[in-house]
C-alpha cells in the first residue's frame, strides 16, 4: 500500500517538475497602463491606471501553456485633473466603490504575422460586463527579462462607462507596457 502511494507521489512530483521546467512564469517589475480618448473639437484626454497585478505564464515556443490573469485598480485612475478623476471614479463611469478592479483573463493565444507579435483573446471585465476581446501584443525577451507591449481600443459604452455624448467619443485607446522578469 505504501509503495503504491510513494509511486503516485513520485509521479506527481516529476510531472510538476516537468511542467515547471517548460512553463515560463513572469513576474511584473513595472507596469504602465495608459488611455486616450478624444473630446469635442479634437482635444484628447489622457490618463493612466496604477495597481497592476498579474499572474503571467508565457513561452513563445509553447503557446498552449500560456496563462494570464491580471487586474488594475480602478481607484488609481489619474488624468492630471482631480475633479475629472473624481467624476471618473463615480457611479456614472468606473464606479470604483462597487467595481474596484478591471480584469483581463487570457482565453486563447495565437502567433502574429511578424516576429515577436502575438494575438491574445482575453475576457475583459469592466464593471459588470465581460467581453472577449482580441488584443495584439509584442513580446521581447532578453535572457531572464522581457517586455509585453500592446495598444488596443475599447468601446467604453459597451462596458457602461459613461453615456453617449457629443463631447466625449465612445472609443478609448489603451496602451499597456509590462516589464517582467523570471
JOURQUI-V737173 format. One record per helix or strand. SS is the DSSP state (hx for helix, st for strand). FROM is the first residue (numbers start at 1). LEN is the number of residues. Records with the same first field share a line. If there is no record, write none. Layout:
SS: FROM-LEN + FROM-LEN
This chain:
hx: 2-21 + 40-3 + 63-3 + 74-3 + 82-8 + 156-4
st: 25-15 + 44-6 + 53-5 + 67-7 + 78-1 + 101-11 + 117-10 + 129-14 + 145-11 + 168-14
